[in-house]
Amino acid sequence: MDERLDYEAVRRYWDRTAGTAAAASYMAHEQGLPQACVDDRFALEREVVERWFASLGPGSAVLDLGSGSGAWTALFAQAYRRVVAIEQSAAMVADARERLRGTTNVELIEGDCLEVDIEGLFDGAFFGGMLMYLNRDDAVRLLARVAELVPDGPIVLRESGARARVEVRTGDYHVAYRSPAEYTAIAAEAGLRVRAVERNRGYARMEVAVEVVNLVRRLPALERREPAFAGGPIWRALSATAPLTLELLPRAIRAAGIDWPHLTNHFLLLERR
């Protein structure tokens, strides 16, 4: 299909949400989900990234693309000699600079990953949910560029998708949800191959909370309340009854052929062919 995203609309969206940077980077802000939900997702995601970056040592250089408010950048800065983080939203970059204040081994670049100057080679690269905001041809171009910058190391994608191979949304929020099969095809065009694919458990748990909050907030008594009025208590209830509510129940529903939660997220480990 011909998927065309409006990059200015994407930038405006992230500039607007930067005031709630931590939650916005993890798409928890619209439902008022608490920091505990963001921390739960990040901890589970960190397990995957650290495992796939296990070959990297303290002297390594890492490229963080679409770095948002700098959560992953800060983590990489603690582990590696050099980190270059690139983010196009000026407001998100401002939040990242505040988070990284005093950190001396990070170069934070505000700009387009396809256009900015990037010096040197890297031992690994991480996309924290960025390719979904690019049109397909630009996603191929960017992966091809990163393949040149990371000649021998792991390239890790963390991208959201849906059951369809590609699902494009426009309006206030422009995004292209692509399946792992579609990212495999995009990677191949960029001269990369997919070495591993793993379901993002942290995202799946958070998405259950998102769907439940959206459902509960339809009640007349809650329609005009702040999202956090429902988001906080719902997350606490779900986390207290996990793994039943956050793990087993969603799997059983999907096994029955019901598309719930609708969105998924996967990690993909790429390497040069």
Residue pairs with C-beta under 8 A, 6 or more apart in sequence:
1 166
1 168
3 135
3 136
3 166
3 168
3 176
4 135
5 133
5 134
5 135
5 168
5 170
5 174
5 175
5 176
6 170
6 174
7 133
7 174
9 170
9 172
9 173
9 174
10 133
10 174
10 175
11 88
11 89
13 172
13 173
13 174
14 24
14 68
14 88
14 89
14 91
14 92
15 89
15 90
15 91
15 92
16 91
17 24
17 29
18 24
18 69
18 89
18 91
18 92
18 94
18 95
19 91
20 29
21 68
21 69
21 92
21 95
21 96
21 99
22 35
22 38
22 69
22 71
23 29
23 33
23 35
23 38
24 68
24 69
25 68
25 69
25 71
25 92
25 128
26 38
26 41
26 42
26 206
27 206
27 210
28 37
28 38
28 41
28 206
28 210
28 231
29 227
30 227
31 209
31 210
31 213
31 214
31 217
31 227
31 230
31 231
32 213
32 226
32 227
32 228
32 229
32 230
32 231
32 232
33 206
33 209
33 210
33 213
33 231
33 232
33 235
34 228
34 231
34 232
34 235
34 236
36 235
36 236
36 239
37 206
37 209
37 231
37 235
37 239
38 206
40 202
40 205
40 206
40 239
41 202
41 203
41 205
41 206
42 71
42 202
43 202
44 200
44 201
44 202
44 205
45 158
45 200
45 202
45 203
45 267
46 75
48 198
48 200
48 267
49 72
49 126
49 156
49 158
49 267
52 154
52 156
52 196
52 267
52 269
53 62
53 124
53 154
53 156
55 153
55 154
56 62
56 79
56 80
56 123
56 124
56 153
56 154
58 79
58 80
58 81
59 80
59 81
60 80
60 81
60 82
60 123
60 124
60 153
61 80
61 81
61 82
61 83
61 84
61 120
61 121
61 122
61 123
62 76
62 80
62 82
62 83
62 84
62 122
62 123
62 124
62 125
62 126
63 83
63 84
63 86
63 118
63 122
63 124
63 125
63 126
63 146
63 149
63 150
64 72
64 73
64 76
64 83
64 84
64 85
64 86
64 125
64 126
64 128
65 86
65 113
65 125
65 126
65 127
65 128
65 130
65 142
65 146
66 86
66 87
66 88
66 113
66 127
66 128
66 129
66 130
66 133
67 73
67 85
67 86
67 87
67 92
67 96
67 108
67 128
68 87
68 89
68 92
68 96
68 128
69 92
69 95
69 96
69 99
70 85
70 95
70 96
70 97
70 99
70 100
70 108
71 99
72 126
72 128
73 83
73 85
73 96
73 99
73 100
73 106
73 108
74 99
74 100
74 103
76 83
76 126
77 83
77 100
77 103
77 105
77 106
80 105
80 123
81 105
82 105
82 107
82 120
83 105
83 106
83 107
84 106
84 107
84 109
84 118
84 122
85 96
85 106
85 107
85 108
85 109
86 109
86 111
86 113
86 116
86 118
87 93
87 96
87 108
87 109
87 110
88 110
88 111
88 112
88 113
90 110
93 108
93 110
96 108
97 108
100 106
100 108
109 116
109 118
113 130
113 142
113 145
114 138
114 141
114 142
114 145
118 149
121 149
121 150
121 151
122 149
122 150
122 153
123 150
123 152
123 153
124 150
124 153
124 154
124 155
124 156
125 146
125 149
125 150
125 153
125 154
125 155
125 156
126 155
126 156
126 158
127 155
127 156
127 157
127 158
127 159
128 158
129 158
129 159
129 160
129 265
131 139
131 142
131 143
131 157
131 159
131 178
131 183
131 186
132 159
132 160
132 161
132 175
132 176
132 177
132 178
133 174
133 175
133 176
134 142
134 176
135 176
136 176
136 186
139 186
140 186
140 189
140 190
141 190
143 155
143 186
143 187
143 190
143 192
143 270
144 189
144 190
144 191
146 155
147 155
147 190
147 191
147 192
147 272
150 272
151 272
152 272
154 269
154 270
154 271
155 192
155 269
155 270
155 271
156 267
156 268
156 269
156 270
157 183
157 266
157 267
157 268
157 270
158 200
158 265
158 266
158 267
159 178
159 183
159 265
159 266
159 268
160 175
160 177
160 203
160 263
160 264
160 265
161 167
161 177
161 178
161 179
161 180
161 182
161 263
161 264
161 265
161 266
162 177
162 179
162 262
162 263
162 264
163 179
163 259
163 262
163 264
164 177
164 179
165 178
165 179
165 181
165 182
166 176
166 177
166 178
166 179
166 182
167 176
167 177
167 178
168 175
168 176
168 177
169 175
169 176
169 177
177 263
178 186
180 194
180 197
180 266
180 268
183 194
183 266
183 268
184 194
184 268
187 193
187 194
187 268
187 270
188 273
191 272
191 273
192 270
192 271
192 272
192 273
193 270
193 271
193 272
193 273
194 268
194 269
194 270
195 269
195 270
195 271
196 267
196 268
196 269
197 266
197 267
197 268
197 269
198 266
198 267
198 269
199 264
199 265
199 266
199 267
200 264
200 265
200 266
200 267
201 247
203 264
203 265
204 246
204 250
204 261
204 264
204 265
205 242
205 246
205 247
207 261
207 263
207 264
207 265
208 238
208 245
208 246
208 249
208 250
208 261
209 231
209 234
209 235
209 238
209 246
210 261
211 260
211 261
211 262
212 234
212 238
213 227
213 230
213 231
213 234
216 222
216 230
216 234
217 223
217 225
217 227
217 230
222 229
222 230
237 245
238 245
238 246
239 246
250 260
250 261
253 260
254 260
